[in-house]
Amino acid sequence: MISQDTISSIFDAAIIEDIIGEFVHLKKSGSSYKGLSPWSNEKTPSFFVIPSKGIYKDFSSGKGGNVVSFLMEHEKMSYPEALRWLAAKYNIEIDEDKPTEEQMQERSERENLSLVSDFAHRYFQQQLHETEDGRAIGLSYFIERGFRDDIITKFQLGYCPDNWDAMTQAALEAGYNLKYLEKTGLTRLRDGVPYDFFRGRVMFPIHNVSGKIIAFAGRTLKAEKDIAKYFNSPESELYNKSNVLFGLHLAKNSIVKNNNCFLVEGYTDVISLHQAGIENVVASSGTSLTEGQIRQIRRYTLNVTILYDGDSAGIKASFRGIDMILKEGLNVRVVLFPDGDDPDSFAKKHSSAEIQEFIDQYAKDFIRFKTSLLIEEAGNDPVKRAALIRGIVDSIALIPDGIQRSVYVQECSHLLNMQENVLIAELNKSLAAGLKKMTREELPLLDEIPADGIPVAEPESGGSFYHQEKDFIRILLSYGEKNIDIPVQIEEGKTELHAISVAEYLIGSLEQDDLELQDPIYSRILKEYVEFVGREEIPETKKFTLHSDEGIATETSNILANRYHLSDNWTVKHGVYPEIEEMLLRKASKDCVFRLKLRKVLQLLSEIDNAMKNEAEEEKIEALLHEKIILNKAKMELSKYFGSAVLY
């Protein structure tokens, strides 16, 4: 278990905007930062990071919390994994006891898969650099490919020895479970006997965007045609290939800086370009491009440049993936390298400046590139030209921006020597077909609608007091240390204003009427807050936003996150001084207490009405009526305060 002192040190060191900025492209917005939600496909940023409070809030998905809960939600880490990741980043030594057998069994499957992958990663590197076979076979292969030592280290390349089960046995001897070796694909079984799946291959570790090892690709060094050149890890709870781009963990900062992402096909393409000084490059890892991979890129830039070798068949096969990029609203450019060259070989023969100059000179907008490529192929064949036009129009129809579609129609009209209105008519057909298809996919069929009609929404969590208690806790956490003036009666008919903290007023108001919060999380927050006040200490909000209890940390962050902030320009530029909640703390504090009391009174009245319906004894009915009269008076007084009549 990680000690509480270590956890506190980790939270103190973690800079939330820097950590989240590794996964979401953030822009400064007043005292906060904003970016596109990593959990929904949105066009307008609704994801906010608030450094002063140490929290984030995603208004599109409703998720929110602190830096640890972000890693848990986004990277699917367990709580200990997230803490260890942060500790490693900030060079904090973790003080923890050796885990017991029970604690090891309680580890999540994801954590066990991660530990096994980390072991294999270290093993492959050690084999490459520290064994005779590794240096003679694996390392010599990388050197022959022209990779420098620093690049081999940067990409953490390795080697799996050509022995039946050497890696598996080493992992078992180190205490790792065979079940997790199988699930990561590192070990396979043949007739019940385990063997190393990647044996005899040089290893390319695959990282997630945070730099954590999640899978491997192994390249054979044998020349036999019946042996697959690459083996890849199977999908697991740790690895979903549809959402992973090779090299993104090393490229993301450069992508943001250059506002462009170079997309290539293979692992060695990425590595060679890095060696040449081009770092804003990722690969789809030999798989067809997916929506998940495109959305990974979209977090960092709206511009993608695809680098191809001269194989036109391969280019046409990739058109579907490029159409997906257009559909996501990204700008796509294409670069063709000279015949006989791919990004890997071209990068080895040219400097960084020469590569960049070549890309700048020969990069073509994809729609124009596709048009010119297919025109050349179609020649004068009218059937092929008609099919070409429909294909190009279908690609244009995928672009979400109407102005951009219009510009492309004009350009294609010129390139194809066709009237613009013909292309517009075809475009409208394609758009209508797309809309019809989307409607069919998104709307339920008639027999899918429940026989009872539209289902009734479930009541909000937290019961009937949820909103009142939420506001109470928000005021307490936001302004607990602030002072407000409360009238205190010093003698009959005479009062004086006494300054007390908002926390003392709120807590005292509940204690005065013996009220308790019903929501379990809010109740725990209040209990801990009262303990602080009992020690004559007003806790900082970070005591709760960085709480070890995930429920408290998340709910507190959600309460304190505010999407809208009043600009200082109202005062600085325009001389307008609008009233804000902090200026009206006495009223805000009193309002939240009275709303809570009114809700409690209404609840008690409802309970009395139900009790009277089921009560037969006259004496007990009279007692209930008397209690109801008192509560109705309280209801009237509270309603009068809010200037409204409350009917119940």
C-alpha positions, 0 to 999 in steps of 0.5 A: 500500500502507498503511504498517505505521506507519499500520496500527499507528495504526489498530489502536491507535485502534480500540475493538473494542466500539464498532466491533462495537457499530455492527453488533451490539447488545452488552450488558456481561457482566463484563469482556466484551460479548455479543450475538446472532450476526450470522451465525446466527438464534439466540435466546440470545446466543453472540457475545462481544467481549473488549476486553482482548484486542481480539478477538471470538468467535461461538460459534454460527458459530465465527467469531472475530478482531479488529476488521479481520477482523470488518469483512471477515467481516461487511461483506465488505470487503477488508483495505485497505477495512477499514483505510481504513474505520477510518482514516476513522472515527478521522480517521487520515491514511493514509500509502500509496504510489500504487497500481501498475497491477498493484495496481489490477488485484489489487483485488477486484471488491467493492472496485472496485464500492465505488470506483465507487459512491463516485465516483458519490455524490460526482458526484451531490452535486456536481451537486445543489449546484454546477451551475445545472441541479442547483440549479434542478431537483434542489435545488428539488424537495427544497426543495419537498418541505419538506426542510431543507438539513441533512437534504439533507446528512444523507441525502447526496441528489443529482442526476443531470443529464438528459444522455445519458452525462455521469456515465459520461464523467466516471467514465471520465475519472477512470479508472474501468472501464466494466465496474464502472459497468455492474455497479453499474447506474450505466451501461447500454448501448444498441446498444453505446453507454453511457448514464446509467441514472439521468439526469434523476433526484434521487438517494437513496443507499442505505447499508449498516449501516456507512454505506458507499454500496452502491446508489442509488434515483433518482426521476423528476421527469417526470409521464408515467405510462409512466415508472417513478417510481423506478429502483433499482440492480440487485443486485451483490456489493456490494448485496443488497436483501434484507438492506438497510434504508434509513436503518438506518445513521442509525437503529440507535443510536436504535433501541437507545435507544428499544428500538423500530424504526419501519418505513415504506415509502418513502425520503421517509417516513424522511427526513421523520420524521428532520427531525421528530426521529424517528430510530428509523425505517427503510424496506424501500425499496419491496420486500416485507419479507424475512427478512434485513431482519427479522434486521437489525432484530432485532440492535437491538430485539425491538419493531417498530412499522409506520407505515401510511397509511389504505390498507386494501388496502395493509395487507392486502397487507403481512400476509405480511411481518408474519407473517414478523416474528412468526415471528422472535419480534419484537413487532409493533404497527401505527399507522394515520395519518388518511385522506389522510396517510402518514408523510411528510405527517404528519411535515411537519405535526406536531412530534416530540412530537405524532408520538410522542404520536399513535403512543403513543395509536394503536399497536395490537398486530398480532394485535388489529389484524388481528382487528378489521380483518378482523371489520369486513370479514367482517361476518356472512358465516359463510364469510368469518368462518371464513376470518378465524379461520383466518388469525388463528390461522395468524398466532398459530401463527407466534409462537415463544413459547408463553405469548405464543400462549396470551395471544393465543388468550384475547384473540382468543376474546373479540374473536371471541366464540368458545370458547377451546378451538375456537381452541386446536384450530385452533391445534394444527392449524396448528402441526402443519401447520407442523411437518410442512412444516418436517420435509419441508423439512429432512429429505433424501428417501430417494433423496438419502441416499448409497448408501454410507450416512452419510458419514464426517466429515473429519478435523479440520484441523491433523492429529493434533497439532492439539489438543496444539499449540493448547493449547501456543500458548494457554498460551504466548500467555496466560501467556508473561510469567508466572514459574514455579518449575522444579527445577534440579539443582545437584549430584547428589541436590540440586535448587533451584527457579529462576524462569523465564518460562512462555515460556522453559520452553515454548520450551526444552522443545521445543528440548531434544527438537528438536520442531517444531509441524506446524500451519503457523499455529501454527508461524508464531506460535511462530517470531515468538514465539521472535524476540521472546524472542530480543530479550529481549521477551515480546510482548503478545497483541495482537501476534498478535490484531492481526497483519497475517496474517489467518490468525494474527490469526483463529486467535489470537483463536479460541484466546484467546476464552473463553465462560465466565468465573468470577464474582468473586462466588465470592470477593467474596460467598461467600468461595470461592477456586476454583483457576484455571489461572493458579494452577497454571501450572507444572502447566498448562505441564508438562501441555501440553508432556508431551501434545505429547511423548506425541503425538510418541512415539506418532507415531514408534512408528506410523511404526516399526511401518509401517517394520518391516512393509515392511523385509526386512533383518534388521539394519535390523529390529533397529535399528528394534526398538531404537528402539522399545524406547527410545520405549516406555520414554518412552511409559511414563514420560509415561503414568505422569505422566498417571496412565494407561496409553496403549495403542497 
